[in-house]
Amino acid sequence: MPSSSKYFQNVEQYRKDMLIKTELCQQSMQFCTTWGLFSPRAIDEGSKLLLEHIKVNSDDNCLDIGCGYGPLGLTLAKLAPAGKTTLIDKDFVAVNYTEKNIKLNHLKNCETFLSNGFDHVDARKFDLIVSNIPAKVGNELLSLFLIDALNHLQPGGRFYVVTITGIRKYIERSFKEVFGHYKKVKQGKAYTVAMTIKQ
């Protein structure tokens, strides 16, 4: 096997962690990432759009569903230092890298753990829930997310999502059906940020 070839050298390079240094919501952030995680070389445009248009109180208890390596949730943790932020994902690699990034950003007010949707979130309630919802999540799983988000929000709690713009009408219908409320926060060419409030 020609192990000295350029192909094999590149493969070994792919095993090395990558480091993203960026500013989100005027906060200096660093993220250790790896191939196989969503958007490993740069913060994706959907997450950046959501963070540009979200309102966070300093004492909010926050939840990031499907956190990946943590760009949304860890930014919320910095914006809400008097609250606690929980980051969950069903991918153990994502949770592993979120743990690394909690330490990398010197955050003491957040935690991360494996959970398929809300399965392991127990009975806790949140002031703010966020999610960068994948385009192919499926109607059934999205329905579970929305119902569980409703049940895990405090009265007056906010649920922000970013999705590809192509499914914005479906999100609007679903939010109105579950929460009775929908607000389009920002619509771009590729992504739309929407939110709802638990009445």
C-alpha positions in Angstrom: 0.0 0.0 0.0 1.5 3.4 -1.0 1.2 4.9 2.4 3.5 7.8 1.5 1.2 9.0 -1.3 -0.5 12.4 -1.1 -3.9 10.8 -0.6 -2.8 9.0 2.6 -1.1 12.1 3.9 -4.3 14.1 3.4 -6.3 11.5 5.3 -4.1 11.8 8.3 -4.5 15.6 8.2 -8.3 15.1 8.4 -7.9 13.4 11.8 -6.7 16.7 13.3 -9.1 19.0 15.1 -9.9 22.3 13.6 -10.2 25.6 15.5 -12.7 28.3 14.7 -12.0 31.8 16.2 -14.9 34.2 15.7 -17.1 36.8 17.3 -20.8 36.1 17.9 -23.1 38.7 19.4 -20.0 40.8 20.2 -18.5 37.9 22.2 -15.1 36.4 21.3 -15.7 32.7 20.9 -13.5 29.7 20.0 -14.8 26.3 18.8 -12.8 23.1 18.4 -14.4 21.0 15.6 -13.9 17.9 13.5 -15.1 16.4 10.3 -18.5 14.7 10.6 -20.0 17.6 12.6 -22.2 20.1 10.9 -20.3 23.0 9.4 -16.9 22.2 10.9 -14.8 24.8 9.2 -16.9 27.9 10.0 -20.1 28.9 11.8 -23.0 28.3 9.4 -25.0 31.2 8.1 -28.2 30.0 9.7 -26.8 30.0 13.2 -25.2 33.5 12.6 -28.5 34.8 11.4 -30.4 33.5 14.4 -27.8 35.0 16.8 -28.0 38.4 15.1 -31.8 38.6 15.8 -32.3 36.9 19.1 -33.1 38.6 22.4 -31.5 37.2 25.5 -31.9 38.3 29.1 -28.9 38.0 31.4 -30.7 35.5 33.7 -32.3 33.4 31.1 -32.1 29.6 31.5 -31.5 28.4 28.0 -31.7 25.2 26.0 -30.0 24.4 22.7 -31.5 21.4 20.9 -29.2 19.7 18.4 -26.3 21.8 19.6 -23.6 20.3 17.3 -20.2 21.7 18.7 -22.1 24.4 20.5 -22.1 27.8 18.6 -25.7 28.7 19.6 -25.8 27.4 23.1 -22.3 28.6 24.2 -23.0 32.1 22.8 -26.3 32.1 24.8 -24.3 31.0 27.9 -22.1 34.1 27.5 -25.1 36.4 27.0 -26.9 35.0 30.0 -24.2 34.7 32.7 -26.8 34.7 35.6 -28.7 31.8 34.0 -27.9 28.2 33.1 -27.6 27.0 29.5 -28.1 23.3 28.6 -26.9 21.9 25.3 -28.2 18.6 23.9 -27.5 16.5 20.9 -28.2 12.9 19.9 -24.6 12.6 18.5 -22.0 11.6 21.0 -19.3 13.3 18.9 -21.2 16.6 19.0 -21.5 16.3 22.8 -17.9 15.5 23.2 -16.8 18.6 21.2 -19.3 20.8 23.1 -17.7 19.6 26.3 -14.3 20.7 24.9 -15.7 24.0 23.8 -17.3 24.7 27.2 -13.8 24.5 28.7 -12.2 26.3 25.8 -14.5 29.3 26.4 -14.1 29.1 30.2 -17.8 28.8 30.7 -19.1 27.7 34.2 -22.9 28.2 33.6 -23.6 25.5 31.1 -23.8 21.7 30.7 -24.1 19.3 27.8 -25.4 15.7 27.5 -26.7 13.2 25.0 -30.4 13.3 24.4 -32.6 12.3 21.4 -34.8 15.4 21.3 -36.0 16.1 24.9 -35.8 12.4 26.0 -33.3 13.1 28.8 -34.1 16.7 29.7 -36.3 15.6 32.6 -38.9 18.1 34.0 -36.8 21.3 34.0 -38.2 24.5 32.4 -36.5 27.1 30.3 -36.9 30.8 29.5 -35.4 30.4 26.1 -35.1 27.4 23.7 -33.2 27.6 20.4 -32.6 25.2 17.5 -31.0 25.2 14.1 -33.5 22.7 12.7 -32.2 20.5 9.9 -34.1 20.7 6.6 -34.7 16.9 6.6 -35.8 16.5 10.2 -39.2 15.1 9.1 -42.7 16.2 10.1 -43.0 13.6 12.9 -39.8 14.6 14.7 -40.6 18.3 14.2 -44.0 17.7 15.8 -42.3 16.1 18.8 -39.8 19.0 19.1 -42.6 21.6 19.1 -44.8 19.8 21.6 -41.8 19.1 23.9 -40.6 22.7 23.6 -44.0 23.9 24.6 -44.0 21.6 27.7 -40.4 22.7 28.7 -40.9 26.4 28.4 -41.8 28.7 31.3 -44.9 30.8 30.8 -43.7 33.7 28.6 -40.7 31.6 27.5 -39.5 32.0 23.9 -38.7 29.4 21.3 -36.4 30.5 18.4 -35.6 28.4 15.4 -33.7 28.9 12.1 -34.6 26.8 9.1 -34.0 26.9 5.4 -36.4 29.4 3.9 -38.1 26.8 1.8 -39.9 25.3 4.8 -40.9 28.6 6.5 -44.6 28.2 5.7 -44.6 24.8 7.2 -42.9 26.1 10.3 -45.5 28.9 10.5 -48.4 26.5 10.3 -46.8 24.2 12.9 -46.0 27.0 15.4 -49.6 28.4 15.1 -51.1 24.9 15.6 -48.9 24.1 18.7 -48.3 27.5 20.3 -51.1 29.6 18.8 -48.5 32.2 17.9 -45.8 32.7 15.2 -43.5 35.6 14.4 -41.1 35.8 11.5 -38.1 37.5 12.9 -35.9 37.6 9.8 -36.1 36.1 6.4 -33.0 35.8 4.2 -32.5 34.2 0.8 -31.4 30.9 2.4 -32.6 30.9 6.0 -35.5 32.2 8.0 -35.5 32.9 11.8 -38.8 32.5 13.5 -40.0 32.6 17.1 -43.0 31.9 19.3 -43.9 32.5 22.9 -45.6 30.2 25.4 -48.7 32.1 26.5 
